[in-house]
């Protein structure tokens, strides 16, 4: 898709993905018609034509309004309270009064959190392993990439892998915080496109077909490669230019300085990448039938977490040379692991001082 065809919704989503933001901080949406809203629900694995899924959304909405009114003491207008899910997205996108937009956004944010929490609770109660979720996630990713290739999207290379047990342990030991939940990249994928300019359209396509922008994991994005704002303005994207002149139109009004170097401390200085983490919705009611009222009340969806790297062909070649080579990356990481195992946070002088004095 040419950059010039991006709307405000895509611009907001790109900025969120590249900067590692959160939809909970957004103050409006930019859906322009019912088809866009229904497509967004489908990428979240919720079918707006299904009575069961509509009932699930209505239940989330009712409980979200109850939380806002009962716990946070908001006065949610009846127009928002009684809206169906499509109307709720329309209100959050500016249809009607300003107060409707505010309360529709509040309701959708709380629904988003409820749904996410209950999906994780569901996964903990089902007879399905993380490895099996990984297989389903890998298959879903491959289906989407295959579809892009069939539509002649300029993908040069695609690969996926699962982090080994030893790699997971090394990553945890190299970090200051060693909770297993902080390893996001057990399922890793890498896509290489022909040109740098192909990256924003690829990211938009992935958010439309695989990764809902609302489930990009906050603070886990690394972008040392793409300045999406400059690209969109140079391409003549009128909506981007208009938004740039009127920051109140977009959710991230303040410009974020582009990182000059890699976020990962073990990468080479000239290593450049777009790297982010996302949670992909997976329907488990199709593979693990369950009839328990308790389980059915949690919805039909769980999440699989993936890390995705995106890069253009020329940069990919540079990333595999000199100090950027993966073998050197691993060598630097393992050196940090050994250092931490041997002396933790002590300084070298502390280590010497801790030794028994000789007589």
Secondary structure in CASP SS format (residue, H / E / C, confidence):
PFRMAT SS
TARGET T0000
AUTHOR 0000-0000-0000
METHOD secondary structure of the structure
MODEL  1
X C 1.00
X C 1.00
X H 1.00
X H 1.00
X H 1.00
X C 1.00
X C 1.00
X H 1.00
X H 1.00
X H 1.00
X H 1.00
X H 1.00
X H 1.00
X H 1.00
X H 1.00
X H 1.00
X H 1.00
X H 1.00
X H 1.00
X C 1.00
X C 1.00
X C 1.00
X H 1.00
X H 1.00
X H 1.00
X C 1.00
X C 1.00
X C 1.00
X C 1.00
X C 1.00
X C 1.00
X C 1.00
X C 1.00
X H 1.00
X H 1.00
X H 1.00
X H 1.00
X H 1.00
X H 1.00
X H 1.00
X H 1.00
X H 1.00
X H 1.00
X C 1.00
X C 1.00
X C 1.00
X C 1.00
X C 1.00
X C 1.00
X C 1.00
X H 1.00
X H 1.00
X H 1.00
X H 1.00
X H 1.00
X H 1.00
X H 1.00
X H 1.00
X H 1.00
X H 1.00
X H 1.00
X H 1.00
X H 1.00
X H 1.00
X H 1.00
X H 1.00
X H 1.00
X H 1.00
X H 1.00
X H 1.00
X H 1.00
X C 1.00
X C 1.00
X C 1.00
X C 1.00
X C 1.00
X C 1.00
X H 1.00
X H 1.00
X H 1.00
X H 1.00
X C 1.00
X C 1.00
X C 1.00
X H 1.00
X H 1.00
X H 1.00
X H 1.00
X H 1.00
X H 1.00
X H 1.00
X H 1.00
X C 1.00
X C 1.00
X C 1.00
X C 1.00
X C 1.00
X H 1.00
X H 1.00
X H 1.00
X H 1.00
X H 1.00
X H 1.00
X H 1.00
X H 1.00
X H 1.00
X H 1.00
X H 1.00
X H 1.00
X H 1.00
X H 1.00
X H 1.00
X H 1.00
X H 1.00
X H 1.00
X H 1.00
X H 1.00
X H 1.00
X H 1.00
X H 1.00
X H 1.00
X H 1.00
X H 1.00
X H 1.00
X H 1.00
X C 1.00
X C 1.00
X C 1.00
X C 1.00
X H 1.00
X H 1.00
X H 1.00
X H 1.00
X H 1.00
X H 1.00
X H 1.00
X H 1.00
X H 1.00
X H 1.00
X H 1.00
X H 1.00
X H 1.00
X H 1.00
X H 1.00
X H 1.00
X H 1.00
X H 1.00
X H 1.00
X H 1.00
X H 1.00
X C 1.00
X C 1.00
X C 1.00
X C 1.00
X E 1.00
X E 1.00
X E 1.00
X E 1.00
X E 1.00
X E 1.00
X E 1.00
X E 1.00
X C 1.00
X C 1.00
X H 1.00
X H 1.00
X H 1.00
X H 1.00
X H 1.00
X H 1.00
X H 1.00
X H 1.00
X H 1.00
X H 1.00
X C 1.00
X C 1.00
X C 1.00
X C 1.00
X C 1.00
X H 1.00
X H 1.00
X H 1.00
X C 1.00
X C 1.00
X C 1.00
X C 1.00
X E 1.00
X E 1.00
X E 1.00
X E 1.00
X E 1.00
X E 1.00
X E 1.00
X C 1.00
X C 1.00
X C 1.00
X C 1.00
X H 1.00
X H 1.00
X H 1.00
X H 1.00
X H 1.00
X H 1.00
X H 1.00
X H 1.00
X H 1.00
X H 1.00
X H 1.00
X H 1.00
X C 1.00
X C 1.00
X C 1.00
X H 1.00
X H 1.00
X H 1.00
X E 1.00
X C 1.00
X C 1.00
X C 1.00
X C 1.00
X C 1.00
X E 1.00
X E 1.00
X C 1.00
X C 1.00
X C 1.00
X C 1.00
X H 1.00
X H 1.00
X H 1.00
X H 1.00
X H 1.00
X H 1.00
X H 1.00
X C 1.00
X C 1.00
X C 1.00
X H 1.00
X H 1.00
X H 1.00
X H 1.00
X H 1.00
X H 1.00
X H 1.00
X H 1.00
X C 1.00
X H 1.00
X H 1.00
X H 1.00
X C 1.00
X C 1.00
X C 1.00
X C 1.00
X C 1.00
X C 1.00
X C 1.00
X C 1.00
X C 1.00
X C 1.00
X C 1.00
X C 1.00
X C 1.00
X C 1.00
X C 1.00
X C 1.00
X C 1.00
X C 1.00
X C 1.00
X C 1.00
X C 1.00
X C 1.00
X C 1.00
X C 1.00
X E 1.00
X E 1.00
X E 1.00
X E 1.00
X E 1.00
X E 1.00
X E 1.00
X E 1.00
X E 1.00
X E 1.00
X C 1.00
X C 1.00
X C 1.00
X C 1.00
X C 1.00
X C 1.00
X C 1.00
X C 1.00
X C 1.00
X H 1.00
X H 1.00
X H 1.00
X H 1.00
X C 1.00
X C 1.00
X C 1.00
X C 1.00
X E 1.00
X E 1.00
X E 1.00
X E 1.00
X E 1.00
X E 1.00
X E 1.00
X E 1.00
X E 1.00
X E 1.00
X E 1.00
X E 1.00
X H 1.00
X H 1.00
X H 1.00
X H 1.00
X H 1.00
X H 1.00
X H 1.00
X C 1.00
X C 1.00
X H 1.00
X H 1.00
X H 1.00
X C 1.00
X H 1.00
X H 1.00
X H 1.00
X H 1.00
X H 1.00
X H 1.00
X H 1.00
X H 1.00
X H 1.00
X H 1.00
X H 1.00
X H 1.00
X H 1.00
X H 1.00
X H 1.00
X H 1.00
X H 1.00
X H 1.00
X C 1.00
X C 1.00
X C 1.00
X C 1.00
X H 1.00
X H 1.00
X H 1.00
X H 1.00
X H 1.00
X H 1.00
X C 1.00
X C 1.00
X C 1.00
X C 1.00
X C 1.00
X C 1.00
END
